[in-house]
Amino acid sequence: MPENNYKKIYYLGPDGSNACFAMQKFLNVSKISVDEKIPCNCIKNALDALKQDETGICVLPIENSVEGIVRETIDNLLKLDDKSIQIKGEILLNINHMLLSSGENIAEIKEIISHPQALAQCSNNLYKLFPRAQLKETSSTSYAALKVSRENNPSVAAIANEACAKLFNLNILIRNLNDEKGNKTRFYILGRSGFKSIQSGKTAIVLSTKNVPGALCNVLKVFSDYEINLSYIDSRPSKKQLGEYLFFMELDKIITDTSVQHALEYLKSYVDFLKVLGSFKTYS
C-alpha cells in the first residue's frame, strides 16, 4: 500500500459528529488521502470495521479534558486481538457544545439527548438550566441532532455542534453549553502499515501487574529509573474477576528508543501481561 494513500477511513458518525471533524482535521494536516469516508454508529463498530479492512484507518475519541478517558474506546482497545492494528497518531479538537431543537422556546424543553460524554461535559449547566429535564444517551452527538430533527418535537433538544444545527435544520437555543470553556477532546488514529516513521512522540501500552504488594510501585519505578515520563495512566477492570485491573499508560518516548526497549524488557519480571498498542505522533 503506498504511503499516505488509504482506501477507507472509519469514524463515529453520522456526519456532523466531533469525530467527523477530527477525521477531517487529521486528513488535512497529515496530507493523507482516502477513497471513502465511512461513518459508524458506535465506537465498537468502527474498530470492528478496521479489523476487517487491511488498508483502512480509523479515528476514535480517547480522552476529554473535562471527563477524562472515553471508556468505550479504551475498553475495546484493551481487548483488541489484532496485533497488527496500532495507534499511529493523535489529534486534538476544540469542543463547543450547543443546545439544538426544532422548537424555539427553551421553556418547552423536557428532554435532552446526546452522547454520554457530551451530557457529562455539560452536566452542571444542564442541572442549573433544566433541573427537571430528562437526559437520555445516544451513540453520538450528531445522531442526537439527527433524531431531534426527525422527531420534530419542540420539547426535545440535542447537545451537538453548530454544524449539526445547519446540517439538520435545527435552532440553536444555547451556545457554549460546556461547563468548561477550554473543552478539548483527543482522538486516536489507528491503522496498520503505510504511515511515515517517526523520530519522536508517545507510546501507548497496557499491562497487568502481579497480585503482590507494591506491584504498581515497582512498575512505576522502572520507568523512573529509565527516565521515561508517563503522560497518562489509567486503570480499567480486567472483566475477568473483581479486583483485577489492567493499566493503560502513555510514555513520552517512542518504542524504538533504547530506554523504552530496556524498560519494557525489565518490566516482564513485574507484570503478568504487557502489550504495546503503538507509537505515535501528535498532528496539530
One Martini backbone bead per residue (centre of mass of N, CA, C, O) as a GRO file, in nm:
protein
  284
    1MET     BB    1   0.093   0.037   0.026
    2PRO     BB    2   0.087   0.354  -0.016
    3GLU     BB    3   0.183   0.628   0.111
    4ASN     BB    4  -0.095   0.827   0.192
    5ASN     BB    5  -0.292   0.574   0.092
    6TYR     BB    6  -0.642   0.507   0.134
    7LYS     BB    7  -0.946   0.366   0.120
    8LYS     BB    8  -1.044   0.390   0.436
    9ILE     BB    9  -1.240   0.580   0.684
   10TYR     BB   10  -1.322   0.558   1.026
   11TYR     BB   11  -1.613   0.683   1.218
   12LEU     BB   12  -1.807   0.861   1.434
   13GLY     BB   13  -2.139   0.895   1.373
   14PRO     BB   14  -2.263   1.103   1.192
   15ASP     BB   15  -2.252   1.361   1.032
   16GLY     BB   16  -2.122   1.622   1.258
   17SER     BB   17  -1.932   1.504   1.430
   18ASN     BB   18  -1.643   1.526   1.607
   19ALA     BB   19  -1.508   1.289   1.460
   20CYS     BB   20  -1.542   1.412   1.179
   21PHE     BB   21  -1.361   1.661   1.233
   22ALA     BB   22  -1.110   1.504   1.316
   23MET     BB   23  -1.077   1.355   1.051
   24GLN     BB   24  -1.046   1.608   0.870
   25LYS     BB   25  -0.806   1.732   1.017
   26PHE     BB   26  -0.614   1.498   0.974
   27LEU     BB   27  -0.615   1.499   0.663
   28ASN     BB   28  -0.507   1.788   0.632
   29VAL     BB   29  -0.232   1.768   0.808
   30SER     BB   30  -0.121   1.480   0.679
   31LYS     BB   31  -0.188   1.431   0.365
   32ILE     BB   32  -0.406   1.221   0.362
   33SER     BB   33  -0.569   0.985   0.155
   34VAL     BB   34  -0.909   0.892   0.061
   35ASP     BB   35  -1.181   0.720  -0.089
   36GLU     BB   36  -1.343   0.669   0.196
   37LYS     BB   37  -1.603   0.781   0.421
   38ILE     BB   38  -1.702   0.606   0.731
   39PRO     BB   39  -1.970   0.592   0.921
   40CYS     BB   40  -2.039   0.497   1.261
   41ASN     BB   41  -2.263   0.400   1.529
   42CYS     BB   42  -1.994   0.299   1.681
   43ILE     BB   43  -1.695   0.225   1.814
   44LYS     BB   44  -1.695  -0.081   1.773
   45ASN     BB   45  -1.765  -0.076   1.467
   46ALA     BB   46  -1.515   0.078   1.375
   47LEU     BB   47  -1.309  -0.135   1.475
   48ASP     BB   48  -1.430  -0.379   1.325
   49ALA     BB   49  -1.387  -0.264   1.041
   50LEU     BB   50  -1.077  -0.250   1.061
   51LYS     BB   51  -1.028  -0.557   1.104
   52GLN     BB   52  -1.146  -0.607   0.792
   53ASP     BB   53  -0.922  -0.377   0.700
   54GLU     BB   54  -0.603  -0.358   0.571
   55THR     BB   55  -0.633  -0.033   0.444
   56GLY     BB   56  -0.736   0.106   0.693
   57ILE     BB   57  -0.872   0.370   0.901
   58CYS     BB   58  -0.910   0.525   1.239
   59VAL     BB   59  -1.133   0.739   1.441
   60LEU     BB   60  -1.096   0.793   1.802
   61PRO     BB   61  -1.199   0.865   2.105
   62ILE     BB   62  -1.003   0.898   2.427
   63GLU     BB   63  -1.003   1.213   2.541
   64ASN     BB   64  -1.113   1.443   2.792
   65SER     BB   65  -1.055   1.738   2.970
   66VAL     BB   66  -1.306   1.672   3.169
   67GLU     BB   67  -1.385   1.335   3.159
   68GLY     BB   68  -1.169   1.183   3.014
   69ILE     BB   69  -1.192   0.878   2.945
   70VAL     BB   70  -1.303   0.669   2.683
   71ARG     BB   71  -1.433   0.374   2.756
   72GLU     BB   72  -1.513   0.241   2.487
   73THR     BB   73  -1.235   0.265   2.358
   74ILE     BB   74  -1.044   0.133   2.569
   75ASP     BB   75  -1.190  -0.140   2.596
   76ASN     BB   76  -1.152  -0.219   2.291
   77LEU     BB   77  -0.841  -0.198   2.289
   78LEU     BB   78  -0.772  -0.404   2.521
   79LYS     BB   79  -0.929  -0.648   2.342
   80LEU     BB   80  -0.747  -0.644   2.110
   81ASP     BB   81  -0.635  -0.918   1.878
   82ASP     BB   82  -0.488  -0.721   1.667
   83LYS     BB   83  -0.150  -0.647   1.637
   84SER     BB   84  -0.147  -0.473   1.365
   85ILE     BB   85  -0.303  -0.273   1.525
   86GLN     BB   86  -0.222   0.077   1.557
   87ILE     BB   87  -0.115   0.358   1.696
   88LYS     BB   88  -0.039   0.655   1.479
   89GLY     BB   89  -0.216   0.890   1.622
   90GLU     BB   90  -0.299   1.235   1.717
   91ILE     BB   91  -0.586   1.460   1.787
   92LEU     BB   92  -0.709   1.785   1.843
   93LEU     BB   93  -1.033   1.916   1.973
   94ASN     BB   94  -1.250   2.158   1.986
   95ILE     BB   95  -1.529   2.201   2.218
   96ASN     BB   96  -1.878   2.306   2.126
   97HIS     BB   97  -2.162   2.309   2.292
   98MET     BB   98  -2.511   2.273   2.191
   99LEU     BB   99  -2.853   2.366   2.186
  100LEU     BB  100  -3.092   2.171   2.004
  101SER     BB  101  -3.395   2.251   1.806
  102SER     BB  102  -3.708   2.276   1.649
  103GLY     BB  103  -3.752   2.478   1.845
  104GLU     BB  104  -3.760   2.818   2.037
  105ASN     BB  105  -3.829   2.719   2.341
  106ILE     BB  106  -3.677   2.659   2.635
  107ALA     BB  107  -3.931   2.607   2.826
  108GLU     BB  108  -4.014   2.328   2.662
  109ILE     BB  109  -3.789   2.159   2.770
  110LYS     BB  110  -3.782   1.790   2.868
  111GLU     BB  111  -3.557   1.675   2.662
  112ILE     BB  112  -3.211   1.542   2.657
  113ILE     BB  113  -2.977   1.454   2.397
  114SER     BB  114  -2.674   1.239   2.395
  115HIS     BB  115  -2.374   1.182   2.449
  116PRO     BB  116  -2.237   1.102   2.749
  117GLN     BB  117  -2.001   1.306   2.732
  118ALA     BB  118  -2.172   1.559   2.675
  119LEU     BB  119  -2.350   1.546   2.926
  120ALA     BB  120  -2.111   1.563   3.127
  121GLN     BB  121  -1.984   1.839   3.011
  122CYS     BB  122  -2.294   1.978   3.091
  123SER     BB  123  -2.416   1.913   3.378
  124ASN     BB  124  -2.426   2.181   3.537
  125ASN     BB  125  -2.597   2.345   3.332
  126LEU     BB  126  -2.834   2.149   3.320
  127TYR     BB  127  -2.912   2.167   3.620
  128LYS     BB  128  -2.969   2.475   3.619
  129LEU     BB  129  -3.162   2.497   3.352
  130PHE     BB  130  -3.271   2.160   3.369
  131PRO     BB  131  -3.382   2.000   3.642
  132ARG     BB  132  -3.640   1.832   3.486
  133ALA     BB  133  -3.494   1.703   3.273
  134GLN     BB  134  -3.447   1.447   3.049
  135LEU     BB  135  -3.176   1.222   3.015
  136LYS     BB  136  -3.028   1.095   2.706
  137GLU     BB  137  -2.862   0.847   2.532
  138THR     BB  138  -2.627   0.835   2.261
  139SER     BB  139  -2.387   0.748   2.019
  140SER     BB  140  -2.407   1.061   1.930
  141THR     BB  141  -2.439   1.390   1.862
  142SER     BB  142  -2.542   1.368   1.565
  143TYR     BB  143  -2.767   1.165   1.625
  144ALA     BB  144  -2.926   1.347   1.810
  145ALA     BB  145  -2.987   1.562   1.594
  146LEU     BB  146  -3.127   1.374   1.395
  147LYS     BB  147  -3.355   1.283   1.588
  148VAL     BB  148  -3.476   1.565   1.640
  149SER     BB  149  -3.542   1.625   1.346
  150ARG     BB  150  -3.733   1.382   1.293
  151GLU     BB  151  -3.939   1.438   1.535
  152ASN     BB  152  -4.023   1.739   1.574
  153ASN     BB  153  -3.985   1.820   1.897
  154PRO     BB  154  -3.991   2.106   2.104
  155SER     BB  155  -3.918   1.927   2.383
  156VAL     BB  156  -3.658   1.842   2.222
  157ALA     BB  157  -3.302   1.806   2.272
  158ALA     BB  158  -2.964   1.866   2.159
  159ILE     BB  159  -2.622   1.786   2.189
  160ALA     BB  160  -2.415   1.990   1.981
  161ASN     BB  161  -2.324   2.147   1.690
  162GLU     BB  162  -2.339   2.385   1.445
  163ALA     BB  163  -2.335   2.190   1.205
  164CYS     BB  164  -2.593   2.037   1.291
  165ALA     BB  165  -2.788   2.268   1.264
  166LYS     BB  166  -2.747   2.292   0.955
  167LEU     BB  167  -2.779   1.992   0.864
  168PHE     BB  168  -3.079   1.963   1.045
  169ASN     BB  169  -3.245   2.222   1.089
  170LEU     BB  170  -3.168   2.376   1.366
  171ASN     BB  171  -3.194   2.533   1.666
  172ILE     BB  172  -3.016   2.765   1.864
  173LEU     BB  173  -3.052   2.802   2.210
  174ILE     BB  174  -2.746   2.728   2.305
  175ARG     BB  175  -2.439   2.844   2.372
  176ASN     BB  176  -2.193   2.733   2.547
  177LEU     BB  177  -2.262   2.457   2.740
  178ASN     BB  178  -2.017   2.416   2.869
  179ASP     BB  179  -1.859   2.409   3.168
  180GLU     BB  180  -1.592   2.420   2.999
  181LYS     BB  181  -1.427   2.629   2.768
  182GLY     BB  182  -1.153   2.432   2.733
  183ASN     BB  183  -1.268   2.207   2.551
  184LYS     BB  184  -1.119   1.883   2.483
  185THR     BB  185  -1.040   1.631   2.230
  186ARG     BB  186  -0.892   1.316   2.192
  187PHE     BB  187  -0.758   1.142   1.907
  188TYR     BB  188  -0.725   0.843   1.744
  189ILE     BB  189  -0.507   0.681   1.508
  190LEU     BB  190  -0.572   0.385   1.321
  191GLY     BB  191  -0.354   0.112   1.196
  192ARG     BB  192  -0.103  -0.011   1.005
  193SER     BB  193   0.035   0.066   0.739
  194GLY     BB  194   0.205   0.366   0.576
  195PHE     BB  195   0.336   0.523   0.784
  196LYS     BB  196   0.544   0.732   0.892
  197SER     BB  197   0.821   0.759   1.045
  198ILE     BB  198   0.932   0.835   1.377
  199GLN     BB  199   1.136   1.032   1.618
  200SER     BB  200   0.880   1.124   1.790
  201GLY     BB  201   0.673   1.066   2.093
  202LYS     BB  202   0.450   0.806   2.168
  203THR     BB  203   0.353   0.532   2.397
  204ALA     BB  204   0.125   0.264   2.411
  205ILE     BB  205   0.013   0.071   2.697
  206VAL     BB  206  -0.061  -0.258   2.843
  207LEU     BB  207  -0.112  -0.384   3.186
  208SER     BB  208  -0.044  -0.639   3.436
  209THR     BB  209  -0.006  -0.708   3.758
  210LYS     BB  210   0.099  -0.847   4.017
  211ASN     BB  211  -0.049  -0.991   4.320
  212VAL     BB  212   0.138  -0.769   4.492
  213PRO     BB  213   0.302  -0.580   4.689
  214GLY     BB  214   0.407  -0.302   4.497
  215ALA     BB  215   0.364  -0.350   4.189
  216LEU     BB  216   0.318  -0.063   4.074
  217CYS     BB  217   0.572   0.067   4.192
  218ASN     BB  218   0.770  -0.106   4.026
  219VAL     BB  219   0.682  -0.004   3.752
  220LEU     BB  220   0.733   0.303   3.798
  221LYS     BB  221   1.038   0.272   3.865
  222VAL     BB  222   1.133   0.184   3.590
  223PHE     BB  223   1.065   0.450   3.446
  224SER     BB  224   1.236   0.626   3.630
  225ASP     BB  225   1.515   0.487   3.580
  226TYR     BB  226   1.472   0.553   3.249
  227GLU     BB  227   1.347   0.837   3.206
  228ILE     BB  228   1.020   0.794   3.183
  229ASN     BB  229   0.745   0.957   3.098
  230LEU     BB  230   0.408   0.977   3.220
  231SER     BB  231   0.122   1.119   3.062
  232TYR     BB  232  -0.051   0.846   3.117
  233ILE     BB  233  -0.294   0.695   3.356
  234ASP     BB  234  -0.500   0.394   3.376
  235SER     BB  235  -0.781   0.206   3.497
  236ARG     BB  236  -0.919  -0.125   3.422
  237PRO     BB  237  -1.116  -0.369   3.416
  238SER     BB  238  -1.070  -0.702   3.321
  239LYS     BB  239  -1.347  -0.884   3.342
  240LYS     BB  240  -1.276  -1.151   3.518
  241GLN     BB  241  -1.230  -1.013   3.812
  242LEU     BB  242  -1.257  -0.887   4.107
  243GLY     BB  243  -0.977  -0.662   4.141
  244GLU     BB  244  -0.892  -0.669   3.837
  245TYR     BB  245  -0.638  -0.496   3.642
  246LEU     BB  246  -0.575  -0.257   3.392
  247PHE     BB  247  -0.298  -0.068   3.251
  248PHE     BB  248  -0.294   0.249   3.106
  249MET     BB  249  -0.022   0.388   2.902
  250GLU     BB  250   0.185   0.685   2.844
  251LEU     BB  251   0.476   0.751   2.671
  252ASP     BB  252   0.740   1.004   2.602
  253LYS     BB  253   0.820   0.764   2.397
  254ILE     BB  254   0.941   0.555   2.165
  255ILE     BB  255   0.996   0.222   2.088
  256THR     BB  256   1.298   0.277   1.963
  257ASP     BB  257   1.389   0.351   2.225
  258THR     BB  258   1.617   0.224   2.433
  259SER     BB  259   1.479   0.279   2.709
  260VAL     BB  260   1.211   0.138   2.638
  261GLN     BB  261   1.320  -0.144   2.573
  262HIS     BB  262   1.448  -0.194   2.850
  263ALA     BB  263   1.198  -0.144   3.027
  264LEU     BB  264   1.011  -0.364   2.903
  265GLU     BB  265   1.199  -0.600   2.967
  266TYR     BB  266   1.210  -0.550   3.280
  267LEU     BB  267   0.893  -0.570   3.333
  268LYS     BB  268   0.837  -0.882   3.303
  269SER     BB  269   0.893  -0.940   3.621
  270TYR     BB  270   0.615  -0.752   3.710
  271VAL     BB  271   0.426  -0.894   3.496
  272ASP     BB  272   0.155  -1.072   3.325
  273PHE     BB  273   0.101  -0.825   3.118
  274LEU     BB  274   0.205  -0.705   2.777
  275LYS     BB  275   0.116  -0.423   2.555
  276VAL     BB  276   0.161  -0.272   2.246
  277LEU     BB  277  -0.030  -0.006   2.077
  278GLY     BB  278   0.183   0.225   2.006
  279SER     BB  279   0.343   0.468   1.805
  280PHE     BB  280   0.310   0.838   1.815
  281LYS     BB  281   0.185   1.135   1.684
  282THR     BB  282   0.112   1.480   1.674
  283TYR     BB  283  -0.153   1.643   1.523
  284SER     BB  284  -0.182   2.021   1.438
   0.00000   0.00000   0.00000
